[in-house]
Amino acid sequence: MSSDPNYLLDQKKLESLSHYIDMLLDAICIVDKEGHFLFLSAGAERIFGYSREELLGKQMLEMVHPDDREATLNAVDDIMNGLEKTDFENRYIRKDGQIVYLLWSAKWASNEAFRIAVARDISRHKRAEAIQSAMYAISEAAHHEESLSSLYKRIHQIMETLLPISDFVIALYDQQTQLLTFAYTSSDVDGELLHAHLSQNLTSWIDSRKVCFDTDNGWIKVPLCTVERVIGSLIARVEAQHINTEDSQHLLEYISTQVAAAITRKQLHDRLRFLAMYDHLTGLANRELFHDRMQLAIARALRQKTELALFYLDLDNFKQANDTFGHDVGDALLQQAAERIQSCVRSSDTVARFGGDEFVVLLETISHQQDAKSIAEKIRQTMAKVFIVGGCEIHLSSSIGIALLPVHGEVEKTLLQHADHAMYEAKRLGGNQYII
């Protein structure tokens, strides 16, 4: 600190005004040419978290956030060159480690050889902006991310803009099965250890619907709550000084509500999309999805000059079994039939249910029509094996019609018609066979 008598006189003048200055919420600061604090109002104590005695003589740059120091020094140079700053923003690190956002107005008093500045704490405003931005980003992600996994990754990225997170997990809870699954984990998380810990305390943190601090393991658990229920939890490692405040808890609870809504919307969207593209009974592709895949497969085959095969399959004697044993047994038969057909083809091939007991199989990029015959024979043999439903043995078989591209046509409608006619011919001849 300076020992200049003029400085001491000025200090006395300032002290006489301190009763009024200390009523201000903003911080009034005076620093010397090197940036050491010469005078601070009570507002500075509140903002920086230090007492005046600790701050007097301290270099103000020591408290500036490392990422903001270069910009702060540039602003100081401007002020020292006579430019008055009225809207400079930077971040300071409080005594307790928390980051505070400040809006400065400062000027250099050349006659007095000091800089005087007024700092306003805009942390709440910045946090509100960050929350608003995060909520918008979460809403955007819920509507535009193509999958839940990409949504979870985006939520992780958004959370990192609000809090210094080291590890991040999204755990989902199925109320029906009472099972907990990790839908998303960051790379360094010990999933087995965390799952064991959460499972032991499952009831408590699901029922509480409140933010929980696990100080022993360094985790914060934020329940994902909808109006009706808890669907899971956001779990993260965050340094204690950044979360052990009422403001941070409210922030996390608010975010969790929005995230839960986003996940629920995405799950509903995916469910509706599944219902629109897949058969609800068997889980196979429906006509619409099959049409899309067929169009792509034909285009690819024609471009690459390869062959493909299309099967139209009907279950022999299904109507009799359905009438004899009832619709529930009939549905179970269709589900088992779908599984058997899928077991005979490659994962890259498509099996669809067109309705009733009619199935369609698309075999892409076959080398020769013998490949189609071999798979059709495999399906025929598999379908001829006895079905067991509810303790009843039921014997079915299948009639399969085959169409080949380019032999029987190069458009979907023509290929389907050929396969359909071939299937009816196989059925007319007694079933349990395939015809090309």
N, C-alpha and C positions, 0 to 999 in steps of 0.2 A: 504494500500500500504506500501511497505517496506521503512524504512528510512536509510537503509544501504548505506554508501558513495559509496561503489563499485557499488551498484545498480544505484545510481544517475549518476556515470561516464558512466556506460553501457547505460543508458537511453540517455545521450548526444550523444554517438556514434550512437545509433540507430536513433536518430532524425536527425543526419547529413546525414544518408542514406535514410531517409523517402521519399525524393523527387523521388528517383529511385524505392523504394519499393512500393510506392503508385501508380506507373504505372501498377503494376501487377493486373490482374483481380482476381487472387486468394487472399484469406485472409491469412496474416501472423500474427500469434498470439503467444504471449509468456505469460505463466501463471506460478504462483508460485506453491509450493508443494501442497497447498490446492486447487488449481484450480482457483485462482483469476487472472483476466486479468491484466498483467503488461504493455503489449504493443500490439497495433493493427494497422494494415495497413488500408489504405483507402478502400481496398477490403473488409475488415471485416465490415466496415460501410455499404457498399452496400449490402452485403449478409445478415447481421443481422437486418438492418433497424434502428439501434441505432447510435448515435454519439459516437465518441471516449470517450468524457467526461462521457457519460452514461455507457459505457462499462468498462472503467478502474476501477479496484477494484471489478467488478461484478463477482460472482461465475458462471463459465461457465455452470455448471450443471443445474442452474436455467432455462436456455433456452433450454436444451435438452428435446426433446419430452418425456413425461412420460413413454411411452412404450419402449423407447430406453435407459433409464437411467441405468438399470442393466447391459446391454451389454457395455455401455460406461464406467461404473466404472470398469468392468472386463478388458477392454482395457487399462484403466489408470493404473491399477495394473501391467499389463504386461510391460507397458512403464517404470514405476517406477522401475521395476526389471531389466531394461537394454535391454528389447526387443524393437527393432525399428519397429514401425507400418507404413506400406506404403499403405494399402488398406482398412482402416476401414471406414465403412459407418454408418451414423446415421442421425437422423432428428432433426432440431432445429426449435423453434417457433420464428418467427420474431416479431418485435415490433407491426406490424399491424395485428398479429394473423395468418398470412399465414405460412404454413409449408415449410421449405426448406430442401432439401436433400443434404448432404455434404459427400465428399470423403476426408478422412484425411490421412496425412502423418505426423508422430510425433515421437519425441525422447526426452529422458531426458538428459539434459546437467548437469551432476553431479558437474562439476567444477564451474558452474555458479548458480547451485541450482534453475534451472527453466526448464520447458518443453517448447519446441518450436514446433510449428505445422503449417502446411500449409493445408488450407481447400479449396477445389474446389467445387463450386456450380454445382451439377449434377441434379438439379430439372427438367430441360428441358429434359434431357436424360431419367430420371425416368418417367416423364409424357409421353414421346414418347413411352417408353416401355409399360406403362399402357394402352395407347390408342391402341397400336398395339395388345396387349393381349385382350383388350375389343372388338376390331373389329373382331378378330379371334373368340372370344367367341360368339359374336352376329351372325356371319356367321354360326358357328357350330350349334347354337340354332335354327336358321332359317331352317336348313336342317334336324335337328334331333328331335326337340321337336314335340310331337305328335299332339298338338293342339295349337291354338292361345292363349288360356288362359295360358298354360304352357310357351309359348314363352314370353308373357308379364311379367310373374313372373320372368323369367330368365333375361330379360332386366333390371328389377328393381334391381336384385342382381348384375348385371354387373355395372350398374350406381353407386351403392353404393361403388364399388371399386375405382371409380374415384372422387367422390364428397361426402361430408358428408351430405347425404340426410335424412331429417326427415319424410317427406311425399312424396308420389309418385303416379301419376295418368297418365294413357294413355287415352286420349279422341280422338275418331275417328269422322270425319266429313263426312257425306254423301252429296256430291255435288248435287245429283238429288233431294233428299228430303229436303236438307238444315237442316238436323237434326244432333244434337250433342249427342253422346252416350259415356258413360264411359265404355270402354272395360276392364279397370283394375284400381283398387284403392287399396292403402295400407289401413290397418285396421282403422287408426285413422282419416281418411279424412271425413270431413262433405260434403258428396256428393251433397246434395240439395243446400247448400250455394254456393259451387264452381260452380255447373251447372248454377245457376241463374246468378252468376257473369260473367261466360264465355259467356252465351247466350246474355247478354247485350252488350258485346264487341266483338261479334262473327266476324263481318265483318272486324274490324280493325286488329285483330291479324291473321286472315286467309289471308288477302290481303297483310300484311306487309312482310310475309315470313322471319321475323327476330326474334331474341331472344327478349322477352319482360320482363321487370322487374316490377312487381306489388309490389312496396315497401309498400303500405298501408296494403296489405293482406299477405305480406311475400312470394309471389309466384314468381317463374320464369317459363315462358312459352316458350317452344322451339317448333316451328312448325315442323311437320313431312312432309317433302317436297319430292315429286318425281319430275321428269323433267316436267311433265305435270301439276301437281296440288298439293295443300295441302290436305293431307288425315287426318290430325288431329294434335295433339300436345302432347308432353311430358310436364308434369307439375310437379314441385317439389318445396319443401321448402328447401332452401339452405342458410346458413348464408352469409350475404352480402360480407364479406371479401373474400369469396371463389369464388364469381362469378362476382364481379364488376371489372373485368379486361378484356382487349381485348383478351388476350390469352384464358381465360375461355370461352368467348363468341364464339370464333372460334372453340374451343374444342366441345362445346355443339352443335353448328351448324353442325359440321362434324359428330358427333355421331348421331344426328337426321336424317341426310341424310342416314346413314347406317341402322338405325333402320327402317326408312320408307321403304327402299328397302327390308329389311328382312320381314317386315309385308306384303308388297305387294307380295313378293315371296311366303310367307306362304299362303296368301289368294288365290293366283293363284293355288298353289299346292292343297289346300283344294277344290277349285272349280273344278279342273280337276279330283280329286279323286271322288268328288260327281258325276260328269258327267259320270265317269267310272262305278260307282256302283248304280246309281239311274236313274230312268226314268225322262227325262227332262220335260215332259209334266205334269205328275201327282206328281212327287216328291217321288213316291213309289220306293221300291227296284226293281232293274232289275234282269235279269236271273242270272248274275254272283253273285251278293250279295245274292240272294235267295238260290243259290246252296251252298254257304258257310254256310249260316245259317241252311239249311236243313241237311247238313252233320253233323254239330255240334249237332243239335237237335236229329238226329237218334242215334248218338253215345251216347248221354246222356240218351236217353230213353232206349236203350238196356242195358246200364250199370246199370241204376237205376230200370230197369224192370217196366217202366211206359208206357203209351200209348200216341200217338199223332195222330192228324188228318190233312189231306191235302185236301183242296178244289180246284177244277178247276172250274172257273166261266166264263160264257160267257153272254153278254148282248143280250137279244132277241130283234129283230127289230131295232138294232142299225144301220145296213147298210142302211135300208130304211130311217131312220131319217137323217143320214149323207148325203145321196143323195138328200133328199128333202130340207133340211135347209142349207146345205153347211158345209164345213170342219171346219169353225170357231165354228159353233154351235156344231158340232161333238166333237171338242176338249173340249169345255166347258162341254159337257155331260160326257165325260170321266173323267174330273177333278172332277165333282160333284159325279160321281159314285165311284171314289177312296175315296173321303171324307166319303161317306155313308158306304162303306165297313169298313173303318178304325174305324168308330164310333161304329161298332157292335162287335169289338174284343178288347182284352186286349192290353195294351201297350207292353207287352212282346211277343205278337204274331207278325207275319210278313205278310204284304200284299205286293204283287209284281204285276207288270204289265209285261206280257210276250210279248205284242205287240197287235196292233189293239184293240179289245174290250175284250181281254182275260186277266183275273186276276187269281192269285193263292194266297191262304191263308194257312199259316202254323199255326196250333194251337198246342202249346207245352203243355205237361203234362196235358192231360185231364183225368178225373177220370173214365169216362164211355162214351161209344159211344153216349149215350143220350145227353151228353154235346155238341158233335159235331152237332147232329140233331137240338138242341135248337138254336145254333148260326147260323146254315144254314137257319133255318126258320126265324130268326131275320133279316138276310141279305135279304132273299127273300121278306119279307114284306116291308123292307126299300126301296129296289130297285123297288118295284111295285108302290110306291107313285109317283105322277106326278112330272116331272122335269120342271122347269121354266127357260128358257134361252132366253134372249133378248125379254122378253114379250110373248114368245111362250110357250104354254103348250105341253109337249111331254111325251107320255106314253111309258115306257119301262118295261121290266121284266128281270128276270135272270134265267139261267139254271145252276145248281150247281151239280157237281159230287164230291163224297166224297170217300177218301181212308183212311183206318185206319192202324196204326202200332200197333201190329204185325199181325192183322187179314189178311190184303191184301198184306203183304210183309214187308221186313226189309231193302230194299235198295231204294234209291231215284228213280231210273228209273222205277222200278216196281210200286211204289206208284203213280208216275205221270201218268203212262200208265193206271192204274186202274181208277184214278180220271178223266182222259181225256175221257175214254170210257163211264164212268158213266154220265159225262156231256153231251156227244152226245146222250146218251139214253134219258136223261131228255129233251133235245131239240127235239128229234124225237117224244116224247110223247106230244109235244105242248108247252114246256117251262114253265116258271114260277113255277119251282119245283126243288126239290133236290132228288138225288138218291145215295144210298150207293152201 
